[in-house]
Amino acid sequence: MPHLSTASADRDAVLTAAEEMVGTGSFTRLTPAAVARSAGLSLDRLRSVFATRSDLVQAVCEARHQAWFRDLLASLTAEADPRDQILEVFLYIEHDQAGCCPCLTGVGTGQNVATALASGHLVEVEHLMTSLCARAGYPVFMSDALVLLLEGAALTVRAKESPAPVRTARTAAAMLLSVYESSDTF
């Protein structure tokens, strides 16, 4: 069995090579043999880290999601007010090149890993919005509405290849927050 630090270094090398191969494109070129060559490892060594291609794809997607979410949280630190942080999430999505769910479109059809990761990603975004809404004093239903605006806009951005849907969603979110703040009807 490989030494733990060697296994960790192999894993890092494989993930780096796989990420470079995929870039912003599709996962179709991602084969264990090609990744092993690019990482400077034997195919057997790669398989000791990732037994299947699916395991490798899942690890790449998880790493992308973790980086995306870490960068999103870092962008929120510029704003102290939770209301502004809510709107900052929309701004982050507008300027984000990876997309709201970094692996949703690149993995390809028939990949259960993409669906599972997208679901997990959505749950994390929902938790973030719920937390921000609670800190700002908004009810849970406000968070649900904001997540619908955010995720709908993030998916529409990909279809239209324009940030306009996120700008529209951010404006709608700001209006929704303002209506709640100025009204006793909720």
Helices and strands as residue ranges (DSSP letters): H 4-22, H 32-39, H 43-49, H 53-76, H 82-95, H 112-136, H 140-160, H 164-181
